[in-house]
């Protein structure tokens, strides 16, 4: 769907990676989440999943704002994603 809007596959992957990196730290399925809980439990024995998530949510919000701002600036300036690739493919756009 995004290719029909004129976005290159590289930019679509960049959007996916931004969204994925924001939610990694607050997901209990994150690989290092049990390790993080173990480190925090060394100092506070009552810490659980909810406590860790509530501590990391402000960081996730700041990451979201910063990544989305950077993404919009990159898009508006139409900076290349690689040497010869732009963000938008105007020559591949189909008329509806």
URQUIBEL-V988917 format. One line per field, one symbol per residue. ss: DSSP state (H for helix, E for strand, C for the rest). psi: psi as a letter, one per 20 degrees, with the letter a starting at -180 (. if undefined). burial: # if it has 24 or more other ideal C-beta (glycine too) atoms within 12 Angstrom, else .. Layout:
ss=???
psi=???
burial=???
This chain:
ss=CCCCCCECHHHHHHHHHHHHHHHHCCCCCCCCHHHHHHHHHCCCCCCCHHHHHHHHHHHHHHHHHHHHHHHHHHHHCCCCCCCCCCCECHHHCCCC
psi=hhhhijqqhhhghggghghghgighjpiiphjghgghgghihhoijpaghggghhighhhggggggghghggggghilqqhagjprgpnhijpqp.
burial=......##.###.##..#...#..##.........##..............##..#...#..#...#...#...#.....#.....##........
